[in-house]
Amino acid sequence: MSRGPQDAGEAPDAADAAPAIDWDALGQAALAVRERAHAPYSGYRVGAAILVRSGRVFTGCNVENASYGLTICAERSAIVQMVAAGERDPIALTVATSGPVLGSPCGMCRQTLAEFAVDLPIRLIAPGDAGVPPRSTSLAALLPEAFGAAALSR
């Protein structure tokens, strides 16, 4: 889960210090992995890059299936890579689509992301030749009042 704000007067723990977000590097990673997407049915390739607190970056692309329900989105693909590597603390996400309208994470991806970060900064991009400027948003803006572990308390 995302860490909350520091208490007044409390110095941040060095282990908790987040790296600066290099949006350009995340964008390049998302665009690169987007090129490897498997989208033979829709032709809509998506790439995602997640930066975690340790400074590592995990990428994922959409992988379509002839049985559409089995398709996995880029954002969930990146989250799976993150978890498989033992990480649990994403601090930024970039999603690359084709334009001319920037795509944002679907509902299933939003809920999956909320499992790990309630308010994740998100940047939506398209390749430079699409002529679409990047847009910044957040998971909290895309998924207000997300369902979370607290709702499962008994």
MIZA-165512 format. One line per field, with one value per residue (C-alpha): residue number from 1; residue in one letter; chain; x, y, z. Coordinates in nm, 3 decimals, always signed. Example, Ala and Ser with C-alpha at 12.3 -4.5 7.8 and 13.67 -1.06 7.14 Angstrom:
BEGIN
seti = [1|2]
fike = [A|S]
titor = [A|A]
px = [+1.230|+1.367]
py = [-0.450|-0.106]
pz = [+0.780|+0.714]
! end
This chain:
BEGIN
seti = [1|2|3|4|5|6|7|8|9|10|11|12|13|14|15|16|17|18|19|20|21|22|23|24|25|26|27|28|29|30|31|32|33|34|35|36|37|38|39|40|41|42|43|44|45|46|47|48|49|50|51|52|53|54|55|56|57|58|59|60|61|62|63|64|65|66|67|68|69|70|71|72|73|74|75|76|77|78|79|80|81|82|83|84|85|86|87|88|89|90|91|92|93|94|95|96|97|98|99|100|101|102|103|104|105|106|107|108|109|110|111|112|113|114|115|116|117|118|119|120|121|122|123|124|125|126|127|128|129|130|131|132|133|134|135|136|137|138|139|140|141|142|143|144|145|146|147|148|149|150|151|152|153|154]
fike = [M|S|R|G|P|Q|D|A|G|E|A|P|D|A|A|D|A|A|P|A|I|D|W|D|A|L|G|Q|A|A|L|A|V|R|E|R|A|H|A|P|Y|S|G|Y|R|V|G|A|A|I|L|V|R|S|G|R|V|F|T|G|C|N|V|E|N|A|S|Y|G|L|T|I|C|A|E|R|S|A|I|V|Q|M|V|A|A|G|E|R|D|P|I|A|L|T|V|A|T|S|G|P|V|L|G|S|P|C|G|M|C|R|Q|T|L|A|E|F|A|V|D|L|P|I|R|L|I|A|P|G|D|A|G|V|P|P|R|S|T|S|L|A|A|L|L|P|E|A|F|G|A|A|A|L|S|R]
titor = [A|A|A|A|A|A|A|A|A|A|A|A|A|A|A|A|A|A|A|A|A|A|A|A|A|A|A|A|A|A|A|A|A|A|A|A|A|A|A|A|A|A|A|A|A|A|A|A|A|A|A|A|A|A|A|A|A|A|A|A|A|A|A|A|A|A|A|A|A|A|A|A|A|A|A|A|A|A|A|A|A|A|A|A|A|A|A|A|A|A|A|A|A|A|A|A|A|A|A|A|A|A|A|A|A|A|A|A|A|A|A|A|A|A|A|A|A|A|A|A|A|A|A|A|A|A|A|A|A|A|A|A|A|A|A|A|A|A|A|A|A|A|A|A|A|A|A|A|A|A|A|A|A|A]
px = [+0.000|+0.109|+0.269|+0.087|+0.225|+0.499|+0.398|+0.498|+0.861|+0.927|+1.225|+1.173|+1.346|+1.624|+1.483|+1.149|+1.294|+1.152|+1.372|+1.294|+1.052|+1.219|+0.906|+1.110|+1.281|+0.950|+0.797|+1.077|+1.039|+0.660|+0.697|+0.963|+0.759|+0.447|+0.625|+0.636|+0.262|+0.065|-0.245|-0.338|-0.713|-0.757|-0.428|-0.431|-0.087|-0.027|+0.290|+0.324|+0.622|+0.603|+0.868|+0.893|+1.036|+1.362|+1.425|+1.357|+1.132|+0.896|+0.733|+0.442|+0.246|-0.098|-0.124|-0.444|-0.605|-0.856|-1.082|-1.094|-1.163|-0.818|-0.642|-0.409|-0.359|-0.019|-0.067|-0.154|+0.131|+0.373|+0.223|+0.272|+0.638|+0.675|+0.528|+0.722|+1.042|+0.945|+0.849|+0.527|+0.562|+0.495|+0.546|+0.475|+0.320|+0.341|+0.098|+0.176|-0.099|-0.121|-0.329|-0.492|-0.680|-0.463|-0.580|-0.598|-0.599|-0.923|-1.132|-0.973|-0.624|-0.726|-0.847|-0.531|-0.312|-0.516|-0.409|-0.058|-0.095|-0.406|-0.281|-0.028|+0.082|+0.012|+0.132|-0.046|+0.158|+0.161|+0.454|+0.599|+0.472|+0.113|+0.123|-0.058|+0.083|+0.128|-0.135|-0.079|-0.339|-0.349|-0.503|-0.713|-0.859|-0.928|-1.063|-1.212|-1.321|-1.138|-1.234|-0.950|-0.840|-1.007|-1.347|-1.272|-1.224|-1.462]
py = [+0.000|+0.357|+0.512|+0.798|+1.146|+1.184|+1.297|+1.655|+1.667|+1.306|+1.268|+1.031|+0.696|+0.657|+0.314|+0.480|+0.759|+0.736|+0.796|+1.096|+1.009|+1.025|+1.048|+1.052|+0.722|+0.565|+0.685|+0.536|+0.203|+0.201|+0.290|+0.020|-0.258|-0.139|-0.241|-0.601|-0.622|-0.912|-0.743|-0.930|-0.884|-0.523|-0.381|-0.166|-0.206|-0.083|-0.060|+0.015|+0.097|+0.099|+0.260|+0.116|+0.268|+0.073|+0.245|-0.060|-0.033|-0.309|-0.318|-0.499|-0.506|-0.624|-0.985|-1.057|-1.396|-1.526|-1.576|-1.204|-1.260|-1.415|-1.100|-0.939|-0.565|-0.397|-0.249|-0.584|-0.747|-0.495|-0.547|-0.923|-0.865|-0.635|-0.888|-1.179|-0.982|-0.938|-0.571|-0.428|-0.048|+0.126|+0.502|+0.594|+0.449|+0.545|+0.398|+0.423|+0.389|+0.491|+0.809|+1.024|+0.975|+0.875|+0.550|+0.514|+0.198|-0.001|-0.068|-0.405|-0.252|+0.038|-0.204|-0.413|-0.104|+0.004|-0.317|-0.170|+0.209|+0.411|+0.731|+0.648|+0.927|+0.819|+0.963|+0.877|+0.905|+0.822|+0.796|+1.131|+1.100|+1.076|+1.448|+1.398|+1.572|+1.357|+1.385|+1.344|+1.203|+0.977|+0.651|+0.836|+1.055|+0.752|+0.529|+0.736|+0.539|+0.227|-0.103|-0.214|-0.441|-0.223|-0.318|-0.681|-0.617|-0.815]
pz = [+0.000|-0.046|+0.253|+0.418|+0.482|+0.739|+1.086|+1.167|+1.269|+1.164|+0.933|+0.641|+0.682|+0.425|+0.334|+0.256|+0.042|-0.307|-0.609|-0.825|-1.102|-1.442|-1.656|-1.978|-1.892|-1.789|-2.113|-2.320|-2.136|-2.192|-2.561|-2.612|-2.452|-2.640|-2.961|-2.831|-2.753|-2.898|-3.040|-3.359|-3.310|-3.204|-3.333|-3.016|-2.862|-2.507|-2.301|-1.930|-1.711|-1.331|-1.112|-0.761|-0.444|-0.478|-0.813|-1.029|-1.335|-1.446|-1.786|-1.940|-2.264|-2.359|-2.476|-2.663|-2.701|-2.954|-2.652|-2.568|-2.197|-2.159|-2.277|-2.023|-2.016|-2.011|-1.664|-1.504|-1.695|-1.540|-1.192|-1.227|-1.318|-1.017|-0.773|-0.924|-0.856|-0.490|-0.511|-0.368|-0.365|-0.699|-0.703|-1.068|-1.382|-1.748|-2.002|-2.375|-2.635|-3.000|-2.991|-3.114|-2.786|-2.492|-2.336|-1.960|-1.749|-1.770|-1.459|-1.391|-1.412|-1.188|-0.921|-0.952|-0.916|-0.610|-0.437|-0.419|-0.428|-0.351|-0.514|-0.783|-1.020|-1.379|-1.706|-2.031|-2.350|-2.721|-2.962|-3.065|-3.422|-3.293|-3.209|-2.878|-2.570|-2.255|-1.983|-1.610|-1.375|-1.070|-0.964|-0.705|-0.983|-1.204|-0.925|-0.642|-0.335|-0.452|-0.292|-0.068|+0.213|+0.477|+0.334|+0.418|+0.790|+1.005]
! end
